[in-house]
Amino acid sequence: MKEKASSTTRRNFIKNTAMASSIFIVPRHVLGGPGYLAPSDRLHLAAIGAGGKGASDIANASVDGRERVVALCDVDFSGSAKRSVERFPKAKLFNDYREMLDKMKGIDAVTISTPDHVHGPAAAYAMGLGKHVYVQKPLTHNIREARILTQMARDKQVVTQMGNQGGSNPLLGMVQKWVDSGSLGKITKVEIWTNRPVWPQGYAMPEPDPASKPADLDWNLWLGPAPMKPYTPNLHPFNWRGWWDYGTGALGDVGCHLVDIPYRTLKLGYPTSAECSVGTVFSQMWTPDYHPEGCPASSFITLSYEATDKTGSPLIMTWSDGGIRPSHPEIIPADSDIGGPGSYNGVLIHGENGVISTNINDSSPLTPKLYLNDGTTEFGPEVEDMPEPEYGHQRKWVDACKAGFGSEEHLGLTSSFDYAGPMTETVLMGNLAIRSYMLRKENPEGQMEFYGRRKLIWDGDNMKITNFEDANQFVTRTYREGWEM
């Protein structure tokens, strides 16, 4: 790794101690393996995206000042990124993460908390320089990027973690115990739903207005790999989520929290097929208001999986967003919520002998509940004790960075890219189905027709839809020059 030399320089007190005592001592970073830092050493951290969620990510990674934040990168320091500047006044400031990483040779690890479309390029650039990375969910903007980052983390031997902090929630152990006990019997179906989107999407893209661009915003850097276009208001800092060039819709926002629960506990692999339908907004002329640049206001997705040791049966997973939720299972009392409070978000894992009901797996109460046909029930606590921020998700990554690649701490991470990459691919398969569903072309009669509305057969190993070639364009994206992966 490129950073070994600088890390060793910071720790040459070990060498000096050995020389002073005239006793040969093997440095602990050698004993600890690739990337090892003694626990007493301070990791040199940087943030790519210092505002919004990035502010809490880098703050939590600093572990109350235990580690040293040496640099902050953001395209606009006049907004919420000011919090990070105030918290870490000694950190050097950059607008371009490439410049920061090229100039600041002593950075050990970076948090990446940008809009979705920058996750992949930024993480690849950092890992290419031997930096450990913590990347917000979803790991990437498209499936190909997730596959690249997963392999790159192994090749570069860097410690990685995705920001689905619920993966470190100890209450997931209750769901895992119920699955492992076999009490559900064969598990055949999973239903997942959310009230997202809670931002504008499914409507026309706002009109560009270069004159309204905030003075401190570097619009070119914000666009990153996306096509160049004049400044468009109401995208930065949040509403980008609903537009395919930058975001990944409702699935990208909470899919890595909700899908994580069944994907993790049932040990799922690549889906074998995907299909969907989307809600349609009609104009007064009863023609669909079709906006190919934007995510739909609601969707329903079905993914199929082969049997695993945990399911004992082939599995169907469904996802619905836009506030559409599944039917209330008969086994759950009619007056009880399903999923989380108010039934706004949730997961139902259906077995032949009962149901597991649980909530969005982020920083909110997971509240897992087991209902069996014989009347047996078991509930997790309504309020969870979280002794450190976000279940220590960032702190555990930092500890693993210091212990080194392949260490016990590294192997114990809940969302390293070995897990988070394939799981993110499952989430993004839903978006591939949505975008394929909305493909249209002119038919011989001169009318526009949707031609992608079919079940898509997925060859996960080769990363390819086998029965509809046009869908494969959404496995990756077109990158603006200078931002390729």
C-alpha positions in Angstrom: 0.0 0.0 0.0 1.2 3.4 -0.9 0.7 4.8 2.6 2.9 2.3 4.5 6.0 4.5 4.2 4.3 7.6 5.6 2.6 5.7 8.4 5.9 4.1 9.3 7.5 7.5 9.4 4.9 8.7 11.9 5.6 5.6 14.1 9.4 5.6 14.0 9.4 6.0 17.7 9.2 2.2 17.8 12.4 1.9 15.8 14.1 4.6 18.0 13.1 2.8 21.1 14.5 -0.5 19.9 17.8 1.2 18.9 18.1 3.0 22.3 17.7 -0.3 24.2 20.0 -2.2 21.9 17.4 -4.9 21.7 16.0 -6.0 18.4 12.3 -5.4 18.3 10.0 -6.2 15.3 7.8 -3.1 14.7 4.2 -3.8 15.5 3.1 -2.6 12.1 5.1 -5.5 10.6 3.5 -8.0 13.0 0.1 -6.6 12.3 0.0 -7.1 8.6 -0.9 -4.7 5.7 -1.9 -1.2 6.8 -1.4 -1.9 10.5 -1.4 1.1 12.9 -0.7 0.8 16.6 -3.9 1.6 18.5 -2.1 4.6 20.1 -1.4 6.2 16.7 -3.9 8.7 15.2 -5.4 7.8 11.8 -5.1 10.7 9.4 -8.7 11.1 8.0 -10.2 13.2 5.2 -13.8 13.8 4.1 -15.0 13.9 0.5 -18.4 15.6 1.1 -18.2 17.5 4.4 -21.8 18.7 4.6 -25.1 17.0 5.3 -24.6 13.3 6.1 -20.9 13.9 5.5 -20.6 16.1 8.5 -21.8 13.3 10.9 -19.7 10.6 9.0 -16.4 12.4 9.5 -17.3 13.5 13.0 -18.1 9.9 14.0 -15.0 8.6 12.3 -12.9 11.0 14.3 -14.2 9.2 17.5 -14.4 12.4 19.6 -11.0 13.7 18.4 -9.2 10.4 19.0 -8.3 10.4 15.3 -6.9 13.4 13.3 -9.0 15.0 10.5 -6.4 16.6 8.2 -8.5 17.6 5.2 -12.1 18.4 4.1 -13.3 18.4 0.5 -16.7 19.9 -0.5 -18.0 21.7 -3.6 -19.6 24.3 -1.4 -18.3 25.3 2.0 -21.0 28.0 2.5 -23.7 25.4 3.3 -23.9 22.6 5.9 -20.2 21.8 5.3 -19.5 24.8 7.6 -20.2 22.5 10.6 -17.2 20.3 9.6 -15.0 23.4 9.1 -15.9 24.6 12.6 -15.4 21.2 14.2 -12.0 20.6 12.5 -10.5 24.1 12.1 -7.0 22.7 11.4 -8.1 20.6 8.4 -7.0 21.8 5.0 -9.9 22.7 2.6 -10.3 21.5 -1.0 -13.1 21.6 -3.6 -11.7 18.8 -5.8 -11.1 15.4 -4.1 -8.5 14.5 -6.8 -6.4 17.5 -5.9 -6.8 16.8 -2.2 -5.7 13.2 -2.5 -2.8 14.0 -4.8 -1.4 16.8 -2.6 -2.1 15.3 0.9 0.1 12.2 0.8 -0.3 11.4 4.4 -4.0 10.7 4.3 -4.8 7.2 5.6 -8.5 6.9 5.1 -11.4 8.9 3.7 -15.2 9.1 4.2 -17.2 9.7 1.0 -20.6 11.3 1.5 -21.4 12.9 -1.8 -24.4 12.5 -4.1 -24.7 8.9 -5.4 -23.2 9.6 -8.8 -19.8 10.5 -7.3 -19.5 7.6 -4.9 -17.9 5.2 -7.4 -15.4 7.5 -9.0 -14.3 9.1 -5.7 -13.9 5.7 -4.0 -12.0 4.2 -7.0 -9.6 7.2 -7.0 -8.9 7.0 -3.3 -8.5 3.2 -3.3 -6.2 3.5 -6.3 -3.9 5.5 -4.0 -4.1 2.9 -1.2 -6.6 4.8 1.0 -9.1 3.0 3.2 -12.6 4.2 2.4 -16.0 4.6 4.1 -18.7 5.2 1.4 -22.3 6.3 2.1 -25.1 4.1 0.8 -25.8 3.2 -1.9 -22.2 2.1 -2.5 -22.4 3.2 -6.1 -24.6 4.7 -8.8 -24.7 1.5 -11.0 -24.0 -2.2 -10.9 -20.7 -2.1 -12.8 -19.3 0.4 -10.3 -20.2 -1.8 -7.4 -18.5 -4.8 -9.0 -15.4 -2.7 -9.7 -15.1 -1.4 -6.1 -15.6 -4.8 -4.6 -12.7 -6.3 -6.5 -10.6 -3.2 -6.1 -10.8 -3.3 -2.3 -9.4 -6.9 -2.4 -6.7 -6.1 -4.9 -5.5 -2.9 -3.1 -5.9 -4.6 0.3 -7.8 -1.6 1.8 -10.3 -1.6 4.6 -13.8 -0.6 3.5 -17.3 0.0 4.9 -20.5 1.2 3.4 -22.7 3.6 5.4 -25.7 1.4 6.1 -25.1 1.8 9.8 -28.0 -0.5 10.7 -25.8 -3.4 9.7 -24.0 -2.8 13.0 -27.3 -2.9 15.0 -27.0 -5.7 17.5 -30.8 -6.4 17.2 -30.1 -7.9 13.8 -28.9 -10.8 15.8 -32.4 -11.5 16.9 -33.6 -11.8 13.2 -30.6 -14.0 12.4 -31.3 -16.2 15.4 -35.0 -16.7 14.3 -33.9 -17.5 10.7 -31.1 -19.9 11.9 -33.4 -21.7 14.3 -35.5 -23.0 11.4 -38.7 -22.0 13.2 -40.1 -20.3 10.1 -39.7 -23.4 8.0 -39.1 -22.9 4.4 -38.9 -19.1 3.6 -40.5 -18.3 0.3 -41.3 -14.6 0.2 -39.9 -11.3 1.5 -41.9 -8.0 1.2 -40.2 -4.6 1.6 -41.8 -1.2 1.4 -41.1 2.5 2.1 -42.9 5.8 2.1 -40.1 7.3 0.1 -39.7 9.4 -2.0 -40.2 12.4 0.2 -38.5 14.7 -2.4 -39.7 15.8 -5.9 -39.3 13.1 -8.5 -41.3 11.9 -11.4 -41.9 15.4 -12.7 -40.1 17.6 -15.3 -36.5 18.5 -14.6 -36.2 22.1 -13.3 -35.0 24.6 -16.0 -31.4 25.7 -15.9 -30.8 29.2 -14.4 -27.0 30.0 -14.4 -27.6 33.4 -12.9 -29.0 31.8 -9.7 -26.0 29.7 -8.9 -24.6 30.2 -5.4 -21.3 32.1 -5.5 -19.4 29.5 -3.5 -20.7 26.4 -5.4 -18.4 24.7 -7.9 -21.0 23.4 -10.2 -18.6 21.7 -12.6 -17.2 19.6 -9.7 -20.7 18.9 -8.4 -21.7 17.4 -11.8 -18.6 15.2 -11.7 -19.2 12.2 -14.1 -22.6 13.5 -15.1 -23.1 15.3 -18.4 -22.2 19.0 -18.5 -25.2 21.3 -18.3 -25.9 24.8 -17.0 -26.5 25.3 -13.4 -30.0 24.0 -12.5 -31.6 25.1 -9.2 -33.3 22.7 -6.8 -30.8 19.8 -7.3 -28.0 20.7 -4.9 -27.9 20.0 -2.0 -30.7 17.4 -1.8 -33.3 17.0 -4.6 -30.8 15.3 -6.9 -32.0 12.0 -5.5 -34.9 11.9 -8.0 -32.9 12.2 -11.2 -31.0 9.4 -12.8 -27.9 11.4 -13.7 -27.2 12.0 -10.0 -29.4 9.8 -7.8 -30.9 6.4 -7.5 -34.4 7.2 -6.3 -36.2 5.7 -3.3 -34.3 2.4 -3.7 -30.9 4.1 -3.5 -32.0 6.2 -0.4 -33.3 3.4 1.8 -32.9 0.2 -0.1 -29.5 -0.5 1.5 -31.2 -0.2 4.9 -34.3 -2.3 4.2 -32.9 -4.9 1.7 -29.9 -5.4 4.0 -32.0 -7.2 6.6 -33.2 -10.2 4.4 -30.2 -10.1 2.2 -27.9 -10.5 5.2 -29.9 -12.9 7.3 -30.9 -15.2 4.4 -27.5 -15.2 2.8 -28.8 -14.3 -0.6 -26.7 -14.0 -3.8 -27.3 -12.4 -7.2 -31.0 -12.3 -8.2 -31.9 -14.4 -11.2 -34.6 -12.1 -12.6 -36.2 -8.7 -12.1 -39.4 -7.1 -13.2 -41.4 -4.1 -12.3 -44.3 -1.7 -12.8 -44.4 2.0 -12.0 -47.0 4.5 -11.1 -48.0 6.8 -14.0 -49.0 10.4 -13.9 -51.5 11.3 -16.6 -52.2 14.7 -18.1 -55.6 16.0 -19.2 -55.1 14.4 -22.6 -54.7 11.0 -20.9 -51.1 10.5 -22.2 -48.4 9.5 -19.7 -46.3 12.3 -18.4 -43.1 10.5 -19.2 -39.8 12.0 -17.9 -37.0 9.6 -18.7 -34.5 11.7 -16.7 -36.4 11.2 -13.5 -37.3 8.4 -11.2 -41.0 7.5 -11.0 -43.2 8.6 -8.1 -43.9 5.0 -7.1 -42.8 1.5 -8.3 -43.3 -2.2 -7.6 -40.4 -4.5 -8.2 -40.1 -8.3 -8.0 -36.7 -10.0 -7.7 -36.2 -13.8 -7.8 -33.5 -15.7 -5.9 -32.3 -19.3 -5.9 -32.6 -21.3 -2.6 -30.0 -20.8 0.1 -29.2 -22.9 3.2 -31.2 -20.3 5.1 -34.3 -20.2 3.0 -34.6 -23.9 2.0 -36.6 -22.7 -1.0 -36.4 -20.4 -4.0 -37.4 -16.9 -2.9 -39.4 -14.0 -4.2 -38.5 -10.5 -2.9 -40.9 -7.6 -3.6 -40.2 -3.9 -3.2 -42.8 -1.1 -3.2 -42.2 2.6 -2.8 -44.3 5.8 -3.0 -46.2 4.8 0.2 -47.6 1.5 -1.2 -47.3 -1.2 1.3 -48.2 -5.0 1.3 -51.3 -6.5 2.8 -51.5 -7.0 6.5 -50.7 -10.7 7.3 -53.5 -12.6 9.0 -51.1 -13.8 11.6 -50.3 -10.3 12.9 -53.1 -8.7 14.9 -55.1 -6.2 12.8 -54.4 -3.3 15.1 -50.7 -3.8 15.2 -48.2 -2.1 12.9 -46.3 -4.1 10.4 -42.7 -3.1 9.9 -42.0 0.1 11.8 -44.1 2.6 13.6 -47.1 3.7 11.5 -46.2 0.9 9.0 -44.5 3.5 6.8 -41.4 1.4 6.2 -40.7 -2.3 6.8 -39.7 -5.8 6.0 -41.8 -9.0 6.2 -40.0 -12.3 6.0 -42.6 -15.1 5.2 -42.0 -18.7 6.1 -44.3 -21.7 6.0 -44.6 -21.5 9.8 -44.9 -17.8 10.4 -43.6 -14.2 9.7 -40.8 -11.9 10.9 -41.8 -8.3 10.9 -39.2 -5.6 11.3 -38.4 -1.9 10.5 -36.0 0.1 8.4 -32.5 -0.7 9.5 -30.8 2.7 9.8 -30.6 4.5 13.2 -34.3 4.1 14.0 -35.8 1.4 16.2 -35.5 -2.0 14.4 -38.3 -3.5 16.6 -38.0 -7.1 15.2 -41.1 -9.2 15.9 -41.6 -13.0 15.3 -45.1 -14.4 14.8 -45.5 -18.2 14.5 -48.6 -20.1 13.4 -48.7 -22.0 16.8 -49.2 -18.7 18.6 -45.6 -18.2 19.7 -44.4 -14.6 19.6 -41.1 -12.9 20.4 -40.5 -9.2 20.2 -37.3 -7.1 20.4 -37.3 -3.9 22.5 -39.3 -0.9 21.3 -36.5 1.5 22.2 -32.9 0.5 21.4 -29.9 1.5 23.5 -27.3 3.1 21.2 -24.3 3.8 23.5 -22.3 5.4 20.6 -23.4 7.1 17.4 -24.9 4.9 14.7 -24.0 1.7 16.6 -20.3 2.6 16.2 -20.4 1.9 12.5 -17.8 4.5 11.6 -15.7 3.8 14.7 -15.5 0.1 13.9 -14.2 1.0 10.4 -11.6 3.3 11.9 -10.4 0.6 14.3 -10.2 -1.9 11.4 -8.2 0.6 9.4 -5.7 0.8 12.2 -5.6 -3.0 12.7 -5.0 -3.5 8.9 -6.5 -5.5 6.0 -7.3 -9.1 7.0 -7.2 -8.3 10.7 -9.9 -9.6 13.1 -11.3 -6.1 13.2 -11.5 -5.9 9.4 -13.1 -9.3 9.0 -15.6 -8.4 11.7 -17.0 -5.4 9.8 -20.6 -5.7 8.9 -20.6 -3.9 5.6 -17.2 -4.2 4.0 -17.3 -4.1 0.2 -17.2 -7.9 0.1 -20.7 -7.8 1.5 -21.9 -4.3 0.6 -20.9 -4.6 -3.1 -23.2 -7.6 -4.0 -26.0 -6.3 -1.7 -25.8 -2.9 -3.5 -26.1 -4.8 -6.8 -29.4 -6.3 -5.6 -30.7 -2.8 -4.8 -29.6 -1.4 -8.1 -31.2 -4.3 -10.0 -34.5 -2.7 -9.1 -33.5 0.5 -10.7 -32.3 -1.4 -13.8 -35.8 -2.9 -14.1 -37.4 0.5 -13.6 -35.3 2.2 -16.3 -35.8 -0.7 -18.7 -39.6 -0.6 -18.1 -39.7 3.1 -19.1 -37.8 2.6 -22.4 -39.9 3.6 -25.5 -39.6 4.0 -29.2 -41.6 4.9 -32.2 -43.6 2.0 -33.8 -44.3 1.6 -37.5 -47.5 3.6 -37.1 -45.6 6.6 -35.8 -46.7 6.1 -32.2 -44.5 6.0 -29.2 -44.7 2.7 -27.4 -43.0 1.2 -24.3 -41.1 -1.9 -25.3 -39.1 -2.8 -22.2 -42.0 -4.1 -20.1 -40.9 -7.6 -19.6 -39.3 -9.9 -17.0 -35.5 -9.5 -17.2 -33.3 -12.6 -16.8 -30.1 -11.7 -15.0 -26.7 -13.5 -15.4 -25.1 -12.2 -12.2 -21.7 -13.8 -12.8 -21.4 -12.1 -16.2 -23.3 -9.0 -15.1 -25.7 -9.1 -18.1 -29.4 -9.2 -18.9 -29.7 -12.2 -21.3 -33.1 -11.6 -22.8 -33.2 -7.9 -23.5 -30.0 -6.3 -24.7 -31.2 -2.7 -24.4 -31.5 -3.1 -20.6 -27.7 -3.6 -20.4 -27.1 0.0 -21.0 -28.2 0.6 -17.4 -25.6 -1.8 -15.9 -23.2 1.1 -16.3 -23.3 4.7 -17.4 -21.6 7.1 -19.8 -19.0 9.2 -18.0 -17.9 12.7 -18.7 -14.3 13.0 -19.8 -11.9 13.1 -16.9 -14.3 11.3 -14.5 -14.2 7.7 -15.9 -13.7 4.7 -13.6 
